């Protein structure tokens, strides 16, 4: 019984290295896409807050006008 890891032959090592590089590139691409999605969601949330504040301000302005008029 040999529990020592086996060193792959050069062809296998090159193939595994190429696969690792490809996986790394795919993960980088995925992370960029995820960052873009996150930015879009953050923008949408910010717009919702702005719209909510505007509606609140408009509502307060309308109530104030009705009370004084």
PDB file as gemmi writes it, atoms N, CA and C in Angstrom:
CRYST1    1.000    1.000    1.000  90.00  90.00  90.00 P 1                      
ATOM      1  N   UNK A   1       0.833  -1.191   0.000  1.00  0.00           N  
ATOM      2  CA  UNK A   1       0.000   0.000   0.000  1.00  0.00           C  
ATOM      3  C   UNK A   1       0.872   1.246   0.000  1.00  0.00           C  
ATOM      4  N   UNK A   2       0.670   2.023  -1.015  1.00  0.00           N  
ATOM      5  CA  UNK A   2       1.442   3.245  -1.153  1.00  0.00           C  
ATOM      6  C   UNK A   2       0.480   4.422  -1.048  1.00  0.00           C  
ATOM      7  N   UNK A   3       0.584   5.183   0.027  1.00  0.00           N  
ATOM      8  CA  UNK A   3      -0.291   6.336   0.243  1.00  0.00           C  
ATOM      9  C   UNK A   3       0.304   7.632  -0.283  1.00  0.00           C  
ATOM     10  N   UNK A   4       1.464   7.541  -0.900  1.00  0.00           N  
ATOM     11  CA  UNK A   4       2.106   8.728  -1.440  1.00  0.00           C  
ATOM     12  C   UNK A   4       1.366   9.188  -2.697  1.00  0.00           C  
ATOM     13  N   UNK A   5       1.171  10.518  -2.842  1.00  0.00           N  
ATOM     14  CA  UNK A   5       0.526  10.995  -4.069  1.00  0.00           C  
ATOM     15  C   UNK A   5       1.414  10.707  -5.279  1.00  0.00           C  
ATOM     16  N   UNK A   6       0.757  10.389  -6.369  1.00  0.00           N  
ATOM     17  CA  UNK A   6       1.480  10.063  -7.593  1.00  0.00           C  
ATOM     18  C   UNK A   6       1.673  11.342  -8.402  1.00  0.00           C  
ATOM     19  N   UNK A   7       2.876  11.565  -8.871  1.00  0.00           N  
ATOM     20  CA  UNK A   7       3.159  12.723  -9.717  1.00  0.00           C  
ATOM     21  C   UNK A   7       2.697  12.380 -11.130  1.00  0.00           C  
ATOM     22  N   UNK A   8       1.793  13.219 -11.695  1.00  0.00           N  
ATOM     23  CA  UNK A   8       1.296  12.889 -13.033  1.00  0.00           C  
ATOM     24  C   UNK A   8       2.376  13.086 -14.091  1.00  0.00           C  
ATOM     25  N   UNK A   9       2.192  12.380 -15.191  1.00  0.00           N  
ATOM     26  CA  UNK A   9       3.127  12.537 -16.304  1.00  0.00           C  
ATOM     27  C   UNK A   9       2.971  13.954 -16.867  1.00  0.00           C  
ATOM     28  N   UNK A  10       3.962  14.454 -17.607  1.00  0.00           N  
ATOM     29  CA  UNK A  10       3.928  15.845 -18.099  1.00  0.00           C  
ATOM     30  C   UNK A  10       2.686  16.184 -18.921  1.00  0.00           C  
ATOM     31  N   UNK A  11       2.215  15.255 -19.746  1.00  0.00           N  
ATOM     32  CA  UNK A  11       1.024  15.536 -20.558  1.00  0.00           C  
ATOM     33  C   UNK A  11      -0.205  15.740 -19.674  1.00  0.00           C  
ATOM     34  N   UNK A  12      -0.353  14.877 -18.681  1.00  0.00           N  
ATOM     35  CA  UNK A  12      -1.488  15.000 -17.759  1.00  0.00           C  
ATOM     36  C   UNK A  12      -1.369  16.284 -16.953  1.00  0.00           C  
ATOM     37  N   UNK A  13      -0.160  16.605 -16.510  1.00  0.00           N  
ATOM     38  CA  UNK A  13       0.052  17.831 -15.743  1.00  0.00           C  
ATOM     39  C   UNK A  13      -0.313  19.056 -16.579  1.00  0.00           C  
ATOM     40  N   UNK A  14       0.075  19.068 -17.850  1.00  0.00           N  
ATOM     41  CA  UNK A  14      -0.250  20.194 -18.730  1.00  0.00           C  
ATOM     42  C   UNK A  14      -1.755  20.308 -18.950  1.00  0.00           C  
ATOM     43  N   UNK A  15      -2.419  19.161 -19.129  1.00  0.00           N  
ATOM     44  CA  UNK A  15      -3.871  19.161 -19.332  1.00  0.00           C  
ATOM     45  C   UNK A  15      -4.582  19.677 -18.078  1.00  0.00           C  
ATOM     46  N   UNK A  16      -4.137  19.204 -16.914  1.00  0.00           N  
ATOM     47  CA  UNK A  16      -4.740  19.654 -15.660  1.00  0.00           C  
ATOM     48  C   UNK A  16      -4.508  21.150 -15.442  1.00  0.00           C  
ATOM     49  N   UNK A  17      -3.306  21.609 -15.766  1.00  0.00           N  
ATOM     50  CA  UNK A  17      -2.992  23.026 -15.632  1.00  0.00           C  
ATOM     51  C   UNK A  17      -3.854  23.867 -16.568  1.00  0.00           C  
ATOM     52  N   UNK A  18      -4.039  23.397 -17.797  1.00  0.00           N  
ATOM     53  CA  UNK A  18      -4.899  24.115 -18.748  1.00  0.00           C  
ATOM     54  C   UNK A  18      -6.339  24.163 -18.235  1.00  0.00           C  
ATOM     55  N   UNK A  19      -6.809  23.061 -17.663  1.00  0.00           N  
ATOM     56  CA  UNK A  19      -8.162  23.038 -17.093  1.00  0.00           C  
ATOM     57  C   UNK A  19      -8.292  24.014 -15.927  1.00  0.00           C  
ATOM     58  N   UNK A  20      -7.269  24.058 -15.081  1.00  0.00           N  
ATOM     59  CA  UNK A  20      -7.291  24.994 -13.950  1.00  0.00           C  
ATOM     60  C   UNK A  20      -7.307  26.442 -14.432  1.00  0.00           C  
ATOM     61  N   UNK A  21      -6.510  26.733 -15.448  1.00  0.00           N  
ATOM     62  CA  UNK A  21      -6.486  28.093 -15.996  1.00  0.00           C  
ATOM     63  C   UNK A  21      -7.845  28.466 -16.594  1.00  0.00           C  
ATOM     64  N   UNK A  22      -8.456  27.526 -17.317  1.00  0.00           N  
ATOM     65  CA  UNK A  22      -9.773  27.774 -17.907  1.00  0.00           C  
ATOM     66  C   UNK A  22     -10.812  28.007 -16.811  1.00  0.00           C  
ATOM     67  N   UNK A  23     -10.771  27.196 -15.773  1.00  0.00           N  
ATOM     68  CA  UNK A  23     -11.703  27.356 -14.656  1.00  0.00           C  
ATOM     69  C   UNK A  23     -11.494  28.700 -13.974  1.00  0.00           C  
ATOM     70  N   UNK A  24     -10.234  29.099 -13.822  1.00  0.00           N  
ATOM     71  CA  UNK A  24      -9.933  30.392 -13.213  1.00  0.00           C  
ATOM     72  C   UNK A  24     -10.526  31.532 -14.039  1.00  0.00           C  
ATOM     73  N   UNK A  25     -10.367  31.469 -15.352  1.00  0.00           N  
ATOM     74  CA  UNK A  25     -10.926  32.505 -16.226  1.00  0.00           C  
ATOM     75  C   UNK A  25     -12.452  32.533 -16.143  1.00  0.00           C  
ATOM     76  N   UNK A  26     -13.069  31.360 -16.100  1.00  0.00           N  
ATOM     77  CA  UNK A  26     -14.526  31.292 -15.991  1.00  0.00           C  
ATOM     78  C   UNK A  26     -15.008  31.886 -14.671  1.00  0.00           C  
ATOM     79  N   UNK A  27     -14.267  31.620 -13.596  1.00  0.00           N  
ATOM     80  CA  UNK A  27     -14.639  32.183 -12.293  1.00  0.00           C  
ATOM     81  C   UNK A  27     -14.476  33.700 -12.290  1.00  0.00           C  
ATOM     82  N   UNK A  28     -13.428  34.198 -12.915  1.00  0.00           N  
ATOM     83  CA  UNK A  28     -13.240  35.651 -13.015  1.00  0.00           C  
ATOM     84  C   UNK A  28     -14.387  36.280 -13.796  1.00  0.00           C  
ATOM     85  N   UNK A  29     -14.778  35.648 -14.892  1.00  0.00           N  
ATOM     86  CA  UNK A  29     -15.896  36.151 -15.692  1.00  0.00           C  
ATOM     87  C   UNK A  29     -17.191  36.133 -14.878  1.00  0.00           C  
ATOM     88  N   UNK A  30     -17.428  35.051 -14.165  1.00  0.00           N  
ATOM     89  CA  UNK A  30     -18.614  34.939 -13.326  1.00  0.00           C  
ATOM     90  C   UNK A  30     -18.627  36.037 -12.264  1.00  0.00           C  
ATOM     91  N   UNK A  31     -17.475  36.281 -11.641  1.00  0.00           N  
ATOM     92  CA  UNK A  31     -17.399  37.325 -10.612  1.00  0.00           C  
ATOM     93  C   UNK A  31     -17.696  38.705 -11.191  1.00  0.00           C  
ATOM     94  N   UNK A  32     -17.226  38.971 -12.402  1.00  0.00           N  
ATOM     95  CA  UNK A  32     -17.530  40.251 -13.043  1.00  0.00           C  
ATOM     96  C   UNK A  32     -19.025  40.387 -13.316  1.00  0.00           C  
ATOM     97  N   UNK A  33     -19.641  39.301 -13.775  1.00  0.00           N  
ATOM     98  CA  UNK A  33     -21.085  39.326 -14.008  1.00  0.00           C  
ATOM     99  C   UNK A  33     -21.834  39.540 -12.699  1.00  0.00           C  
ATOM    100  N   UNK A  34     -21.375  38.884 -11.656  1.00  0.00           N  
ATOM    101  CA  UNK A  34     -22.006  39.032 -10.345  1.00  0.00           C  
ATOM    102  C   UNK A  34     -21.869  40.460  -9.825  1.00  0.00           C  
ATOM    103  N   UNK A  35     -20.711  41.070 -10.024  1.00  0.00           N  
ATOM    104  CA  UNK A  35     -20.515  42.464  -9.625  1.00  0.00           C  
ATOM    105  C   UNK A  35     -21.463  43.384 -10.384  1.00  0.00           C  
ATOM    106  N   UNK A  36     -21.669  43.120 -11.669  1.00  0.00           N  
ATOM    107  CA  UNK A  36     -22.582  43.938 -12.471  1.00  0.00           C  
ATOM    108  C   UNK A  36     -24.018  43.786 -11.973  1.00  0.00           C  
ATOM    109  N   UNK A  37     -24.411  42.566 -11.654  1.00  0.00           N  
ATOM    110  CA  UNK A  37     -25.760  42.331 -11.125  1.00  0.00           C  
ATOM    111  C   UNK A  37     -25.927  43.028  -9.785  1.00  0.00           C  
ATOM    112  N   UNK A  38     -24.929  42.920  -8.927  1.00  0.00           N  
ATOM    113  CA  UNK A  38     -24.980  43.567  -7.615  1.00  0.00           C  
ATOM    114  C   UNK A  38     -25.099  45.077  -7.766  1.00  0.00           C  
ATOM    115  N   UNK A  39     -24.336  45.652  -8.682  1.00  0.00           N  
ATOM    116  CA  UNK A  39     -24.405  47.099  -8.913  1.00  0.00           C  
ATOM    117  C   UNK A  39     -25.793  47.499  -9.386  1.00  0.00           C  
ATOM    118  N   UNK A  40     -26.384  46.690 -10.265  1.00  0.00           N  
ATOM    119  CA  UNK A  40     -27.732  46.998 -10.774  1.00  0.00           C  
ATOM    120  C   UNK A  40     -28.769  46.933  -9.650  1.00  0.00           C  
ATOM    121  N   UNK A  41     -28.669  45.926  -8.800  1.00  0.00           N  
ATOM    122  CA  UNK A  41     -29.604  45.795  -7.676  1.00  0.00           C  
ATOM    123  C   UNK A  41     -29.433  46.967  -6.714  1.00  0.00           C  
ATOM    124  N   UNK A  42     -28.188  47.342  -6.422  1.00  0.00           N  
ATOM    125  CA  UNK A  42     -27.946  48.484  -5.537  1.00  0.00           C  
ATOM    126  C   UNK A  42     -28.520  49.761  -6.140  1.00  0.00           C  
ATOM    127  N   UNK A  43     -28.372  49.937  -7.454  1.00  0.00           N  
ATOM    128  CA  UNK A  43     -28.928  51.105  -8.130  1.00  0.00           C  
ATOM    129  C   UNK A  43     -30.450  51.104  -8.018  1.00  0.00           C  
ATOM    130  N   UNK A  44     -31.068  49.953  -8.257  1.00  0.00           N  
ATOM    131  CA  UNK A  44     -32.527  49.856  -8.164  1.00  0.00           C  
ATOM    132  C   UNK A  44     -33.021  50.181  -6.756  1.00  0.00           C  
ATOM    133  N   UNK A  45     -32.321  49.689  -5.750  1.00  0.00           N  
ATOM    134  CA  UNK A  45     -32.698  49.985  -4.362  1.00  0.00           C  
ATOM    135  C   UNK A  45     -32.571  51.478  -4.090  1.00  0.00           C  
ATOM    136  N   UNK A  46     -31.493  52.088  -4.571  1.00  0.00           N  
ATOM    137  CA  UNK A  46     -31.300  53.526  -4.393  1.00  0.00           C  
ATOM    138  C   UNK A  46     -32.429  54.307  -5.066  1.00  0.00           C  
ATOM    139  N   UNK A  47     -32.822  53.899  -6.259  1.00  0.00           N  
ATOM    140  CA  UNK A  47     -33.914  54.577  -6.957  1.00  0.00           C  
ATOM    141  C   UNK A  47     -35.231  54.425  -6.201  1.00  0.00           C  
ATOM    142  N   UNK A  48     -35.466  53.269  -5.625  1.00  0.00           N  
ATOM    143  CA  UNK A  48     -36.676  53.065  -4.827  1.00  0.00           C  
ATOM    144  C   UNK A  48     -36.695  54.013  -3.628  1.00  0.00           C  
ATOM    145  N   UNK A  49     -35.553  54.167  -2.972  1.00  0.00           N  
ATOM    146  CA  UNK A  49     -35.474  55.073  -1.815  1.00  0.00           C  
ATOM    147  C   UNK A  49     -35.725  56.519  -2.234  1.00  0.00           C  
ATOM    148  N   UNK A  50     -35.149  56.907  -3.361  1.00  0.00           N  
ATOM    149  CA  UNK A  50     -35.350  58.268  -3.865  1.00  0.00           C  
ATOM    150  C   UNK A  50     -36.821  58.490  -4.179  1.00  0.00           C  
ATOM    151  N   UNK A  51     -37.434  57.543  -4.878  1.00  0.00           N  
ATOM    152  CA  UNK A  51     -38.850  57.678  -5.226  1.00  0.00           C  
ATOM    153  C   UNK A  51     -39.732  57.712  -3.984  1.00  0.00           C  
ATOM    154  N   UNK A  52     -39.409  56.886  -2.993  1.00  0.00           N  
ATOM    155  CA  UNK A  52     -40.174  56.877  -1.748  1.00  0.00           C  
ATOM    156  C   UNK A  52     -40.050  58.229  -1.039  1.00  0.00           C  
ATOM    157  N   UNK A  53     -38.849  58.792  -1.025  1.00  0.00           N  
ATOM    158  CA  UNK A  53     -38.641  60.093  -0.390  1.00  0.00           C  
ATOM    159  C   UNK A  53     -39.404  61.182  -1.139  1.00  0.00           C  
ATOM    160  N   UNK A  54     -39.395  61.121  -2.460  1.00  0.00           N  
ATOM    161  CA  UNK A  54     -40.133  62.117  -3.253  1.00  0.00           C  
ATOM    162  C   UNK A  54     -41.634  62.017  -3.006  1.00  0.00           C  
ATOM    163  N   UNK A  55     -42.152  60.781  -2.963  1.00  0.00           N  
ATOM    164  CA  UNK A  55     -43.585  60.605  -2.702  1.00  0.00           C  
ATOM    165  C   UNK A  55     -43.939  61.111  -1.312  1.00  0.00           C  
ATOM    166  N   UNK A  56     -43.075  60.840  -0.353  1.00  0.00           N  
ATOM    167  CA  UNK A  56     -43.308  61.297   1.012  1.00  0.00           C  
ATOM    168  C   UNK A  56     -43.297  62.821   1.068  1.00  0.00           C  
ATOM    169  N   UNK A  57     -42.335  63.422   0.394  1.00  0.00           N  
ATOM    170  CA  UNK A  57     -42.237  64.879   0.364  1.00  0.00           C  
ATOM    171  C   UNK A  57     -43.463  65.472  -0.322  1.00  0.00           C  
ATOM    172  N   UNK A  58     -43.881  64.883  -1.427  1.00  0.00           N  
ATOM    173  CA  UNK A  58     -45.054  65.352  -2.155  1.00  0.00           C  
ATOM    174  C   UNK A  58     -46.303  65.228  -1.290  1.00  0.00           C  
ATOM    175  N   UNK A  59     -46.400  64.129  -0.568  1.00  0.00           N  
ATOM    176  CA  UNK A  59     -47.550  63.909   0.309  1.00  0.00           C  
ATOM    177  C   UNK A  59     -47.587  64.953   1.423  1.00  0.00           C  
ATOM    178  N   UNK A  60     -46.441  65.223   2.014  1.00  0.00           N  
ATOM    179  CA  UNK A  60     -46.379  66.226   3.080  1.00  0.00           C  
ATOM    180  C   UNK A  60     -46.698  67.612   2.542  1.00  0.00           C  
ATOM    181  N   UNK A  61     -46.213  67.927   1.352  1.00  0.00           N  
ATOM    182  CA  UNK A  61     -46.480  69.226   0.738  1.00  0.00           C  
ATOM    183  C   UNK A  61     -47.966  69.375   0.445  1.00  0.00           C  
ATOM    184  N   UNK A  62     -48.589  68.325  -0.056  1.00  0.00           N  
ATOM    185  CA  UNK A  62     -50.018  68.350  -0.364  1.00  0.00           C  
ATOM    186  C   UNK A  62     -50.835  68.521   0.910  1.00  0.00           C  
ATOM    187  N   UNK A  63     -50.496  67.780   1.960  1.00  0.00           N  
ATOM    188  CA  UNK A  63     -51.213  67.895   3.233  1.00  0.00           C  
ATOM    189  C   UNK A  63     -51.058  69.297   3.811  1.00  0.00           C  
ATOM    190  N   UNK A  64     -49.861  69.835   3.720  1.00  0.00           N  
ATOM    191  CA  UNK A  64     -49.594  71.166   4.248  1.00  0.00           C  
ATOM    192  C   UNK A  64     -50.419  72.213   3.502  1.00  0.00           C  
ATOM    193  N   UNK A  65     -50.525  72.067   2.197  1.00  0.00           N  
ATOM    194  CA  UNK A  65     -51.308  72.994   1.379  1.00  0.00           C  
ATOM    195  C   UNK A  65     -52.787  72.894   1.724  1.00  0.00           C  
ATOM    196  N   UNK A  66     -53.273  71.674   1.925  1.00  0.00           N  
ATOM    197  CA  UNK A  66     -54.684  71.476   2.253  1.00  0.00           C  
ATOM    198  C   UNK A  66     -55.019  72.063   3.623  1.00  0.00           C  
ATOM    199  N   UNK A  67     -54.116  71.932   4.570  1.00  0.00           N  
ATOM    200  CA  UNK A  67     -54.371  72.442   5.918  1.00  0.00           C  
ATOM    201  C   UNK A  67     -54.348  73.969   5.955  1.00  0.00           C  
ATOM    202  N   UNK A  68     -53.483  74.570   5.170  1.00  0.00           N  
ATOM    203  CA  UNK A  68     -53.372  76.026   5.193  1.00  0.00           C  
ATOM    204  C   UNK A  68     -54.396  76.688   4.279  1.00  0.00           C  
ATOM    205  N   UNK A  69     -54.986  75.947   3.376  1.00  0.00           N  
ATOM    206  CA  UNK A  69     -55.870  76.556   2.394  1.00  0.00           C  
ATOM    207  C   UNK A  69     -57.274  76.352   2.656  1.00  0.00           C  
TER     208      UNK A  69                                                      
END                                                                             
